[in-house]
Amino acid sequence: MADDSARSFLPYALPDIGEGEISEVVDSLRSGWITTGPKVKRLEADFANWLGGSVDCIAVNSATSGLHLALEATGIGPNDEVLTSVMTFTATAEVARYLGADVRFVDIESSTLNISVEHLAAAVSPRVKAIIPVHYGGLACDMAAIHRIAETSGLAVIEDAAHALPTTFEGMQVGSLDSDATVFSFYANKSITTGEGGMIATKNPSLARRMKVMRLHGIDRDAFGRFSSNAPAWYYEIVAPGFKYNMPDTSAAIGIHQLRRLPAFHKRRCELADRYSRELADLPLILPIGARQGDLMAWHIYAIRLTPECKIGRDSLIQSLADRGIGTSVHYIPLYRQPYWRDRYRLTPEMFPNAETAYQSMLSIPLYTKMSDDDQSRVIKAIREILE
């Protein structure tokens, strides 16, 4: 322990930024286009090509913004309800409240930590207008079953794919399925990053048009379209009370190169996850189950859970790892435990037994592409020493 504690702190996550990204940002700074401009257009086109099919991609300043735009475009408003997982970050749910809608939380499956299709079907009511499934840790939800529920009840489906790049379901990329919209996150710890940012993907042209207008103040033309032409283009019209959700070119410059590196990033994440699964398998832990046969899991999170046989509690394990200079996190504190959601909807842990059981025993251990084999050996060694 003394040797480990003397070494530098090993964080839970780090972004992987290369010289290509840095040079592209410098090019943007020198070009004069630092807000939404040609590089945002390039990133949107590159991302659409990567997803394949007739997909419209809309870059935004955060995945939260993307979820808000998608819900607004589908017409969600006061007196509506939105169904989503209780095991997620608050952004997934709070966007419904922006629009005056209510949220109905659904318990998770113990095995996948994704939303329970059984509980989801039971939660549908006349007020429910949309479902936001969350691909926890980068493992795809059962989208076939979710789409069947939505089709039967006439509900919109907006996928929270913040963790799910690149994730597939039944051989298709998440983002190219038949959902109304899919929203990816480019936050600093995600599979690719733009610092802050996100991307909306949709196959619905009318939704795409609405989201593009609402992304920037409800203006019918973006700044690049108005200022990049030699002809006078000063006139514009406000067609709706929109938002300020556009991505700047300085962020898109990073994303252009990050997207090119995604295959290598994913390969490294898979290597790290596979090694954890091999070398922690004999400990009193529940490990992630991985993707279905023939599909990809993004491995954004490697969440381990202590079994009842474990002689140490979750919080003690987190502290013991911290004492050894190893960072961890918990994904997530379920939303029924957060004061706003708990008090608004009178939620209790007993209402979500699967989520509560998982929460009490879970922690996320370091997994990021800049992590060396020696870094991972240090994590594995520490966990084995503590649990054995």
matplotlib code that plots the C-alpha trace (Angstrom):
import matplotlib.pyplot as plt

x = [0.0, 2.8, 4.2, 0.8, 0.0, 3.3, 2.6, 0.6, -3.1, -4.8, -8.0, -11.3, -11.2, -9.1, -9.7, -7.4, -6.5, -3.9, -1.9, -4.5, -7.2, -4.9, -3.9, -7.5, -8.5, -5.6, -6.7, -10.2, -8.8, -6.8, -9.6, -11.9, -14.7, -14.9, -18.6, -20.9, -19.4, -17.7, -16.3, -19.6, -21.0, -18.0, -18.6, -22.3, -21.6, -18.9, -21.1, -24.0, -21.7, -20.4, -23.9, -25.0, -28.4, -30.5, -29.7, -29.8, -27.2, -27.4, -24.5, -25.3, -23.5, -24.4, -26.4, -28.8, -29.5, -30.0, -32.6, -34.4, -34.6, -35.8, -38.6, -39.6, -39.7, -41.9, -44.4, -43.9, -45.5, -47.5, -49.7, -47.6, -45.5, -42.2, -41.0, -37.3, -34.9, -34.4, -30.7, -29.4, -28.0, -30.6, -30.2, -32.2, -35.2, -34.8, -35.4, -39.0, -39.5, -38.1, -41.2, -43.7, -44.0, -43.8, -41.4, -42.4, -39.4, -39.1, -37.0, -34.1, -33.2, -30.7, -28.6, -28.1, -28.8, -30.9, -34.6, -36.9, -39.1, -41.6, -41.9, -41.9, -44.9, -46.7, -46.0, -47.7, -50.8, -52.9, -50.6, -47.4, -46.2, -42.6, -40.0, -36.3, -34.4, -30.8, -28.1, -26.4, -22.6, -22.8, -24.9, -27.9, -31.4, -33.9, -34.9, -37.1, -39.3, -39.2, -40.3, -43.1, -44.4, -44.1, -45.8, -48.7, -49.3, -48.3, -45.3, -42.2, -38.8, -35.8, -32.7, -30.3, -27.1, -24.7, -22.8, -23.5, -20.8, -20.2, -23.0, -25.0, -28.4, -29.1, -26.2, -27.3, -25.6, -27.4, -28.4, -29.6, -32.5, -36.1, -36.4, -37.6, -34.2, -31.0, -28.8, -25.0, -22.8, -19.3, -18.5, -14.9, -15.1, -17.2, -16.0, -15.2, -15.1, -15.5, -15.0, -18.7, -21.1, -23.4, -25.0, -28.7, -29.4, -32.8, -34.4, -37.4, -36.9, -39.6, -38.0, -34.6, -35.9, -37.5, -34.5, -32.2, -34.4, -34.8, -31.0, -30.3, -33.0, -35.7, -33.8, -34.6, -30.9, -27.8, -24.9, -22.7, -25.5, -26.0, -22.3, -20.4, -21.8, -20.5, -24.1, -25.8, -27.6, -28.5, -32.2, -33.5, -36.8, -37.6, -40.1, -40.2, -38.9, -35.8, -32.7, -28.9, -27.7, -25.4, -21.9, -18.9, -16.3, -13.6, -15.4, -16.3, -12.6, -11.8, -14.7, -13.6, -10.4, -11.9, -14.5, -11.6, -10.0, -13.1, -12.3, -8.9, -10.6, -13.2, -10.6, -8.7, -11.8, -12.7, -9.2, -9.4, -12.9, -12.0, -9.0, -11.0, -13.6, -10.9, -8.9, -11.7, -13.9, -13.0, -13.8, -17.1, -18.2, -21.0, -19.3, -20.9, -22.4, -21.2, -23.0, -25.3, -23.8, -22.9, -23.3, -20.9, -20.9, -19.2, -17.8, -18.2, -18.5, -17.1, -19.4, -18.7, -21.1, -20.2, -22.0, -23.6, -20.6, -18.2, -16.7, -16.4, -19.0, -19.0, -18.1, -15.2, -13.9, -14.1, -12.1, -9.6, -9.0, -8.7, -6.1, -4.1, -4.4, -7.1, -10.1, -13.6, -17.2, -20.7, -23.1, -25.5, -27.1, -30.6, -32.9, -35.4, -32.7, -32.2, -34.1, -35.9, -37.2, -37.8, -39.9, -41.8, -43.0, -42.9, -40.4, -38.9, -36.2, -38.9, -40.5, -37.4, -36.0, -33.6, -32.1, -31.7, -30.0, -27.6, -26.9, -26.0, -23.2, -21.9, -18.9, -17.2, -13.5, -11.1, -11.5, -10.2, -8.1, -5.0, -4.9, -1.7, -1.5, 0.5, -2.3, -4.8, -2.6, -2.4, -6.2, -6.6, -3.9, -5.5, -9.0, -7.7, -5.7, -8.7, -11.3, -9.1]
y = [0.0, 2.4, 2.0, 2.7, 5.7, 7.3, 7.2, 9.9, 9.9, 7.7, 9.5, 7.9, 9.3, 11.6, 13.0, 11.8, 14.9, 14.7, 17.1, 16.8, 18.2, 21.0, 22.0, 22.1, 24.4, 26.7, 26.7, 27.8, 30.5, 31.9, 31.6, 34.1, 31.5, 30.6, 30.3, 28.0, 27.8, 25.5, 23.0, 22.4, 21.6, 19.2, 17.5, 17.1, 15.6, 13.3, 12.1, 11.4, 9.5, 7.5, 6.5, 5.7, 5.8, 8.9, 10.5, 14.3, 15.3, 18.5, 19.6, 21.3, 22.6, 19.7, 16.5, 18.1, 20.7, 18.0, 16.1, 19.4, 20.2, 16.7, 16.7, 20.2, 19.2, 16.2, 18.5, 17.6, 20.2, 20.8, 17.9, 15.4, 12.7, 11.3, 7.8, 7.3, 5.2, 6.1, 5.1, 8.1, 11.5, 14.2, 15.8, 12.9, 13.9, 17.6, 18.4, 17.3, 19.8, 22.6, 22.1, 21.8, 18.1, 15.5, 12.6, 9.1, 7.0, 3.4, 0.7, -1.1, -4.6, -6.1, -7.8, -4.9, -1.8, -0.6, 0.4, -2.6, -3.2, -5.0, -2.0, 0.4, -1.2, -1.1, 2.6, 3.8, 5.9, 8.4, 11.3, 9.6, 11.0, 10.0, 7.4, 8.3, 5.0, 5.3, 3.0, 2.6, 2.3, 1.9, -1.2, -1.0, -1.2, -3.6, -1.2, -3.7, -4.1, -0.3, 0.5, -2.0, -0.3, 3.1, 2.1, 0.5, 3.6, 6.3, 7.5, 9.3, 7.6, 9.8, 7.8, 9.1, 7.8, 9.8, 6.6, 4.8, 5.7, 3.3, 0.9, -1.3, -3.0, -6.0, -5.0, -1.4, 1.6, 3.4, 6.6, 4.9, 3.0, 4.0, 6.3, 9.8, 11.1, 10.0, 12.2, 11.7, 13.4, 14.8, 15.7, 15.5, 11.8, 10.4, 8.1, 11.2, 14.7, 18.3, 19.6, 20.3, 19.4, 16.8, 15.6, 14.9, 12.3, 11.9, 10.4, 12.7, 15.8, 17.8, 17.2, 18.1, 21.4, 22.3, 21.5, 23.5, 26.5, 26.2, 25.6, 29.2, 31.6, 30.5, 32.2, 30.8, 31.0, 30.3, 32.7, 30.8, 30.9, 34.7, 35.8, 33.4, 34.7, 37.7, 38.8, 40.8, 38.4, 40.6, 39.8, 37.0, 36.1, 34.9, 32.1, 30.7, 31.6, 29.4, 28.7, 29.3, 25.7, 25.9, 24.4, 26.7, 25.8, 25.6, 22.6, 21.0, 21.2, 18.9, 16.6, 16.2, 14.5, 12.7, 11.0, 9.8, 8.2, 6.5, 3.0, 3.1, 4.5, 1.8, -0.9, 0.3, 0.5, -3.1, -4.3, -2.7, -4.0, -7.5, -7.5, -6.3, -9.1, -11.8, -10.7, -9.7, -12.7, -14.8, -12.0, -11.4, -9.0, -8.7, -7.6, -5.9, -8.5, -6.9, -6.7, -9.2, -11.7, -9.8, -6.3, -3.7, -2.1, 1.3, 0.6, 4.1, 2.8, -0.3, -0.6, -3.3, -4.4, -6.1, -9.3, -10.0, -12.3, -9.5, -8.6, -4.9, -2.3, -0.1, 3.1, 1.4, 0.0, 3.5, 4.9, 2.1, 2.7, 6.5, 5.8, 4.0, 6.9, 5.5, 7.5, 6.0, 7.2, 6.0, 5.8, 6.8, 8.1, 7.1, 10.1, 9.0, 9.8, 13.3, 15.9, 17.6, 14.4, 12.7, 15.5, 16.4, 12.9, 11.5, 8.8, 6.2, 3.5, 0.8, 1.9, 0.9, -2.3, -3.2, 0.3, 0.5, -2.9, -2.0, 1.5, 0.2, -2.0, -0.3, 1.8, 2.6, 2.0, 3.8, 3.1, 5.5, 5.3, 7.0, 4.4, 2.3, -1.4, -0.6, 1.8, -1.0, -3.5, -1.1, -0.9, -4.7, -5.3, -2.8, -4.3, -7.8, -6.8, -5.1, -7.8, -10.8]
z = [0.0, 0.8, -2.7, -4.3, -2.1, -3.0, -6.7, -8.5, -8.3, -10.9, -12.0, -12.8, -16.3, -18.6, -22.1, -24.9, -26.9, -29.7, -31.9, -34.6, -32.3, -31.1, -34.6, -35.8, -32.9, -33.7, -37.3, -36.2, -34.0, -36.9, -39.4, -37.7, -37.4, -33.7, -33.3, -35.4, -38.8, -41.4, -38.9, -37.2, -40.7, -41.3, -37.9, -38.6, -42.0, -40.8, -38.0, -40.3, -42.6, -39.7, -38.6, -42.2, -43.7, -44.2, -40.8, -40.1, -37.5, -35.5, -33.3, -30.0, -27.0, -24.7, -24.7, -22.3, -24.9, -27.5, -25.3, -24.6, -28.4, -29.2, -26.6, -27.7, -31.4, -30.6, -29.0, -25.3, -23.0, -19.8, -18.6, -20.6, -18.9, -20.0, -19.0, -18.3, -16.2, -12.5, -12.9, -14.8, -14.5, -13.7, -17.2, -18.8, -16.7, -16.1, -19.8, -19.5, -16.6, -18.8, -21.0, -18.1, -18.5, -15.7, -15.4, -14.4, -13.4, -14.2, -12.4, -14.1, -15.0, -12.4, -15.1, -17.5, -15.3, -18.3, -18.0, -17.4, -20.3, -18.1, -15.8, -18.7, -20.3, -16.9, -16.5, -19.8, -19.1, -21.2, -20.1, -21.2, -24.6, -24.8, -23.6, -23.0, -22.8, -21.4, -22.8, -19.4, -19.6, -23.4, -23.4, -25.7, -24.2, -25.7, -28.4, -30.2, -27.2, -26.4, -30.0, -29.8, -26.6, -28.2, -31.4, -29.6, -27.5, -30.0, -28.0, -29.2, -28.5, -27.8, -27.0, -24.4, -26.0, -23.9, -23.1, -26.4, -28.9, -30.6, -29.5, -31.7, -31.3, -33.5, -35.7, -36.2, -34.8, -32.0, -33.8, -36.9, -35.4, -35.9, -32.8, -33.3, -32.2, -30.5, -28.5, -27.9, -25.4, -26.2, -22.6, -21.4, -20.2, -23.1, -25.9, -27.9, -26.7, -27.8, -24.3, -23.9, -26.7, -28.1, -31.3, -32.2, -34.9, -36.5, -39.6, -39.4, -41.6, -39.9, -36.4, -37.8, -39.2, -35.9, -33.9, -36.2, -35.8, -32.1, -31.6, -32.3, -31.0, -33.4, -36.3, -39.7, -40.8, -38.7, -38.4, -40.9, -43.6, -43.1, -42.9, -45.2, -48.5, -50.5, -51.2, -48.5, -46.1, -43.2, -43.2, -40.9, -39.3, -35.8, -36.2, -32.7, -29.2, -29.5, -27.4, -27.5, -28.0, -30.9, -30.9, -31.7, -34.4, -31.7, -30.2, -33.5, -34.4, -31.6, -32.5, -36.2, -35.1, -32.1, -34.5, -36.7, -33.7, -32.4, -33.8, -31.9, -28.8, -28.8, -29.4, -26.3, -24.1, -25.1, -24.2, -20.8, -20.1, -21.2, -18.9, -16.0, -16.7, -16.8, -13.8, -11.4, -12.2, -9.2, -6.7, -4.8, -7.5, -10.1, -13.3, -16.4, -18.7, -21.9, -25.2, -26.8, -29.2, -32.5, -31.0, -29.7, -26.2, -26.0, -22.5, -21.3, -17.7, -16.0, -13.0, -10.5, -7.8, -4.5, -3.8, -0.3, 0.4, 0.2, 3.6, 2.9, 2.0, -1.2, 0.6, 2.4, -0.9, -2.5, 0.5, 0.4, -3.3, -2.7, 0.0, -2.7, -5.0, -7.3, -8.3, -8.7, -9.1, -8.6, -11.6, -10.4, -7.2, -8.4, -9.0, -6.3, -3.8, -5.1, -3.1, -6.0, -7.6, -4.3, -2.9, -6.1, -6.8, -3.3, -4.3, -2.0, -2.5, -2.0, -5.2, -7.2, -5.6, -8.5, -8.7, -4.9, -4.6, -7.4, -6.0, -2.5, -4.0, -7.1, -8.1, -11.4, -11.7, -14.0, -17.7, -20.3, -23.4, -22.0, -19.2, -19.5, -18.8, -15.7, -14.6, -15.0, -13.2, -10.3, -10.1, -10.3, -7.7, -5.3, -5.7, -5.2, -2.1, -0.5, -1.3, -0.6]

ax = plt.figure().add_subplot(projection="3d")
ax.plot(x, y, z, "-o")
ax.set_aspect("equal")
plt.show()
